[in-house]
Amino acid sequence: MLLPEVKKHYGKLKFLIGGEWVDSKSTRIESDPNPATGEPIADLPQATPEEALAAVDAAHAAFQSWKNVPMRERAYMLFTMHNKFRENTDMLCRVLVQDHGRTIEEAKGTLARVLENIESACSAAYGLVKENAGILNLAGGIDEYLFWEPLGAFLVVTPGNIPMHAWSSFVPYALAAGCTVVISPSRQDPVAAEMVNRIALEAGFPKGVINMIHGGRTINKMILDDPRIQGVGFIGSNRAGWELYEQCGRLGKRSSINGNGKNLLVIMPDADLDSAVPWMLRACFGMTGQRCLGMDNVVILGDIYDEVKARFKEAAAKMKLGYGLDTEVEMGPYATAVGRDKVRQWIDQALNDGCKLVLDGRGTKAKDYPNGFFMGPTILEGADVDMPSAREEAFGAVAALIRGESLEQAIDWINTKTNLGHSACIMTQSGKHARKFMREVNVGNVGVNLGVAQPYSFFPLGSRRASFLGNAKSRLASMKLFMDEKTVTARWV
């Protein structure tokens, strides 16, 4: 069944500045396409420096009063926002599919994570009670207190692959903390970015607390340079993240920089293949491979290699490609034609490195969508962990099968063959092997008997090494990005 689009075309998109949706004066207008059809669905202006400055002005001005809004009132607005998102889940899911390209089931999963993050932010607001502390009569006539206070306006930069989920990984927590935000979303799926902020505003937040402009790297750096912006929450590529991190270092500002992964899935000889193969499909081809939690290296141990390869190939070859609003579709298009072509180049490089094709998805098309940004799932074998392709993220629907000799070897590969430390997963029925894996892999997110090590929203995304930079992780942990400690020593007698 093909679900209806919310709109065929959303017109010229607007910026959210000071509580108002305003038309941009920019002369730089791009067309935003539907990845499944290639047809334009919106006109996207690029913010001028003056418009970015106006957003900073609004966020800074709003902070002066928002920080003094009682915690219970801020929490009430967050609860209201949660209800608004729940009421509009179906619409938001269909917009996300139309603008990004994922399937409707994947969009439903995204909105579940968004709702979790808002719930978690509500909890964080009330949890401040436990973070603040005080001791009476610590010394003769002296009382000591510790308070957590909001810091001000922050820049939030969200990526094209998870525009709504990334928004919810920072914005609700900033609001719970008493901070204000200037959001600069990726230009890949701007309709989704606009819609999520429109729904958030329905909760009744004061003007200027939430602001959004469509900028880009130059505008982002300009916003971060402003002394009134206290720091940045970022999810995206390592290259862009490093630039913002270095800028924060020069300026002495706070940052949460969440970057790329090169993740590895280990299939142990005792793994339950009936569950392992479906998880492999989700890990390697879910969201068309466009997520930092995905897996594109699969290490298979023992004599099960041929059986795993055969089962995996058969299941992947049956995946239905198409428009994600079709409820029977299992894999949608790439978010952009450029992204799809980069994955094709990655596959070509892997073949030049010495890999062999098990399943070639490069020529696969989606029926009825000849202009969409489609490419089918690809499976390679003969990969070696020292190949460039084995160390560089594909960011696409690709799986490289690697024969391994031991769990110790696989752990060593995870820890030494790349400087990234995002995620790793293991499929096994042995508690001994799972515990060894959990304790010894030098990554921030570990999965056992699943293919995507996605922590629930009330846990931080625990990336490490070059996959994370900054002083606080995202989600619940970002409260320590947006707030700082103040101690008070008082003597009255």
N, C-alpha and C positions, 0 to 999 in steps of 0.2 A: 504494500500500500504506500502510495506517495503522499506524504503529508503536505498541506498547503504552505507556501511561503507567507511570512508575515506581511511583506510588501514586495512588489516586483522591483521597485527602485525607491531609495530612501532620500533622494534629492541631495542637495548640498549640505554636508554635515556642518555642525556648529561647534563652538567652543563653550565650555562652562566656566564663566568668570564672574565671581562675586554673586553667585546665586542665580545668574541669568544665562540663558542660552543665546549667544551672540553670533551674528554673522561675521566671518573673517573678512578683513579688507585685503587679504593676500591675493596677489595675481597668479600665484603658483598653485594650480589646481590639477590634481591627479584623478584618474578613474579607478574606483575600487571594484574589482571583478568578483563574481561568484566563481570559486575555483572549479566547481563541477560543470558549469556551462560556459565559462569564459566571458559571459555577458556582464556589462557594468551594472552595479546595484547602488552605487553612490558616487558623489563627487566629493573629493577630499582636498580641502585647502591646507597648505602648510603655514603654520603660524609665523607671523612676523615677530621680530624682537620686541616691538611695542606691545603686542598681544601677550607674549610670554611675561613681560614685565608687569602688565596689568594683572595677570593671574597671581604673580608673586605678591603684588600690592594687596590683592584681595585676601590671600591666605594669611599674610602677616597681620593685616588689620583685624581679621576675624579671630585670630589666636588671642588677641588681647582680652576678648570677652569669653571665648569658648573655654579657655583654660580655667575660668572661674565658674563655669556651669557645674552644679553639684554632680558628683559621680552618679547618683541614682538617676538623675535626669538624662545624663549621657547614656547610661545603660538602657533606660526606657526607649530612647531613640534607636538604639541598636536592636532591641527586641522588635520594635516596630519595623525596622529595616528587614529583619529576618522574615517577618510576616509578609512584607511586600515582595520579597524575593520568592517566597514559597507560592504566593498567589500568582506570580508571573513566571513560574518555572517553565511551563510549556512554551510560552512565547520566547523566552530567552534561549531555550534549547534550539528552537527552530532558527532564530537569528544566528546563533553560533554555528550551526551547520551551514547555513547559507553563506556566511561571511568567511568561515575558516576552512570548511570542507570535511570535518569529521563526521562520523555517523551519528544518528539520533541517539543510539544507546550510549555512545561515548559522551555526547553532550549531556545526557541525563546524569552520567557519572560526574561530569564537571560541576553541574549545578548542585549535586549532593555535597561535593567538596566545598563549594562556595557557602552553602548553608552551614556546614560544619564550622567553617572559619568564622562566620558571624556569631554562631553559638559560642565558639571558643573565646571570641572577643568580649561577649557579654560576661562570660565567666572571668576573663582577665580583669574586667572593670571591678567586679566584686572581690576578686583575688588580691587587689591592691591592699585590702585590709590586712592580709597576712604579711605583705611585703614591708609595710611600715611597721616600725618598732619603737618601743620606748621603755626606759627603765627609770623608775622613780628612786631618788636618793641613792644614785650610783656612788656618790661620795657625799661627804658631809654637806647637806643642803643643796646638792647638785643633781639635776635631772638630765638625762640624755635621750635624745629622740633621733630617729632616722626617718626621712620622708622621701618618697619618689615623686618627682615633679615633671610635668611635660616640658619639653624643650622649645617647641615652636613649630614653624612651618617646615615641611619636608617635601622633597621631590620623590615621586614614585614612578619608576620606569618599568613598564610591563612589556613582555615579548609577544610576538605574533603567534606562537604555537599554543599558548594558554592565556588568552587575554582576560578572561573572567576569573579563572583560578588564581592567577598571579595578582590581580587586583585585590582579591579577597585575602591574599597572604600578607598584605600590608595595610590596606586602607581601613578596614574595621578596627584593627588594633591601634592605629594612629588615633582614630576618633575616640576609642575607649580611653586612651591615655590622656586625651585632652589636647592633642595636636591637630593641626590643619595640614592639608595636602594640596600639592600641584601635581596632577597625574599627566604623564606623557606616555601614551600607549604607542605600541608599534603601529606603523602605517599599513601593515598587512591586512588587518581586519578591524578597521575603525568603526564600523557599524556596531559590532559587538561591544566595543569600548564605550561608545556613546550610550547604548541601551542600558548597560550595567549602571552607569552613573545616573541616568534618568530615573531608574527604579530606586536607587539609593536616596535620591533627593525627596522622594515621596514620603520618607520617614520624618521629614520636618526639620532637618538640620539647618542651622542658621546660615544666612548668606555668607559665602566666602570660605566656609569650612572645607568644602570639597570643590576643587577647581580642576579643569581638564583642558589641555590644548593639544593639538596634533603638531608636534615639532620635528624631532630628529636629533641626531648627535650634536649638531652645532647649538641648537636651542637648548638641549639638555645641559650642555656645559655652561651656557650663559646663565641658566637658572641656578645651577649649582654654585656658580661664582658669586651670586648675590649674597651678601653677608647676612641677610635675613633668613636664608634657607639653612637649616641646621645639619642637613645630611641627606642621604639618598637610600631608598630601598629599591633594589634592582634585581630582576631576573632576566637572563638573556645570554648572549654569547660571551665567552671569555675575553674576546678582543674588545668589545664595547665596555665590558665590566672593568677590565684593567684600566682603561682610560679614565673612568669615573673614580676608581679606587685611587689612582695616582693623584687625581685632582683633589680628592678628599684629603689625602696625605699632605699635600702642599698647603691646603687651607685649614687643616686641623679639624675636619668635619667627620661626622659619623657615617658609617656605611654598612650595608648588608648587601654584598655582591654575590649572587648565586648564579653560577655559570654552567659550562658544559660538563658532560659526563662521557666516559668511554667504559661502558659497563659490561660485565661478564656474568654469564649464567653457567653454572656448573651442574651437569647431569651425572649423578653418581650411579654406579652399577645397580644399586638396590632401589632406584627411583621407581615410583609408580608411573609407568608410561601412559596409562590411561588419563591421568591428570596432568602429567608433565607436558605432553604435546599440546593440549589446549592452552596451557600457560605459555608455552613457547610462541604460539601464534600471537597471543596478546602482548607478550614481552617484545617481540621483534617487529610485529606488523600493526599493533594497535596504534590508533591515531596516525596511521601511515608512517610509523617510526619517528614522528616528529615530537619527541619529548625527551627531556634529560634523564628520565627514569627508565627509558627503553633499553633493550639489550641488543647489541649487534654482534657480539662474540659469544658463541656457545661452545663450551668445552665439555666433551663427552668422554667419560672414563670407562674403562673395562671393555668387555666384548659386546656391548649393546649398541655400538656406533651404527652399524648397518641398519639395525631395526629402527633406531631413533630417526636416522636420515630418511628411511623409506616412509615411515609414518608421518613425519614432519612435511616431507615433500607432497605426499598425497593430500594432506589436510590443507596446506597452503595453496595448492593448485586449484582447490575447490572454492576458495574464497571469492565471494561475489563483489565485484567492483561496481561503483555507481554513485549516484547522488545520495548523500547521507540522509535526506528526507524520505528516501525509500526505506521502509522498515525492514526489508529483507537484505539490504546491502551490508556487507561485513567490512569493507574497506573503502574509504572515500578518496578523493583526490589529494594531491599536495596543496598546501596553502597558496603557493605561488608557482608559476612556471619556472622561475629562476631556481627555486629550491629543488624542484623535481630534476632539473638539468644538472644541478650540482651533485645530486645523488647518482645520476647516470654516469657522471665523470668519476665519482668515487668507485663505482663498480668497474669501470674501465681500468682504473688504476689498480684495483685489486687483481684483475685478470692479468694485467701486465706484471704484477708482483709475483704471479705464479698460481693464483687461485683458479679453481675449475668451477664451472657452472653445474649446479644440481637442478636449479629451476631459474629460468631467465624471465624476469618480468618486464624487461625494458621495452618490449614491443606490445605489451598488453594494453588494450583500450577498453573503455567502458561503453557498453552498448547504449546507443541513443545520446551519448554525450561526446561527440567527436572533438569539441573544442575545450574540453575540460583538461585539467592538469594531472592526468592519470598516469600511473605506471604500476604494474603489478608487483607482488612480492617476489623477491629474489633470494635464492639460497646459494651460497658458495661453499666449497670445501677445499681442502688442501691449504688452508690458511696457516700461516706461521706467525707466532706472536711478535716476531721481530720485523714483520712487514710494516711499512708505513700505514697501510690500510687497516691493520690490526690495532694500531695505536691512535688513530684519528677517528673521531665520531662521524658516522655516516649521516646521521640525522634523517634517516629514511627507512623504508620497508625492506631492510636487508639483514640477512643472518649469515654469519661466517662460521661454519662448523670446524672445530679444531679437535683433533685427537689428543687426549691427555693421558699421562701415565699414572698420576697419583693426585690425591687431594693436596698434598704439600706443594706439588708443582703448580697446581692451579692457583693456590693462595699466593705463591711467590710471583706468578705472572700478574695477578691483580695488583700486588704491592709494588712491583718494580718495572713493569713494561710501559707504564704511562704515569704521568705526574698528576693525573686526575684521580679524585677519590670520591666520586658521587655515590655509586650503588653497586651492589653485587648480590646475586641470588644463588641458592643451592637447592637442588631437588634430591631428597634422600629420605629414607625411613630410619636412619640411624641417628639417635640422639647424640651419640659420641661425635660423629662427623659434623653434625649441625652445630654443636657447641664449639668445636674446634674452629669451624669456619667463622662463626659469629665473633669469636674472640680475636682471631688472628688477621682477618682482612682489614686493611687500612682504608676503609671507606666509611662514609657517614650514614648510609642507609643499607641495611641488610635484609634480605628476604629469605625465608625458609619455606620450601614447598609452595612457592608462588613465583611468578616471573617478573612482577613489578613491585619494588620495595617502597611502595607509597605509604608513608606514615599518615595516620589520621591527623586531622588539622589541629588537635590540641596537643600534638607533639611537633617539635620543630623539624624542618627538612634538614637532616644532619650532614650535609655534604662537607668534605674536608679536602686538604691539600689544595691543588690549583682549581678545584671546583667551587671553592668558597673563599671569599676575602671579606674582612670587616670585623666588626666588634659584636654583632648579634645575628643569629640566624633569622629566617623568616617565620611567619605564622606566630604562634604564641610567644616564641622567644623574641619576637620583634618589639615587645613591650620595653625591652632594655635598649633598643635602638632609639625609641621615641621618648624615653624618660631617663632621668639621672637622679642620683642620690644627693640628698642634702642632710647633713647632720646639724643638730642644734644642741648646744650645751647651755643649760639655763641654771642660774643660781639666784634664789630668792631669799635665802636666809643666811 
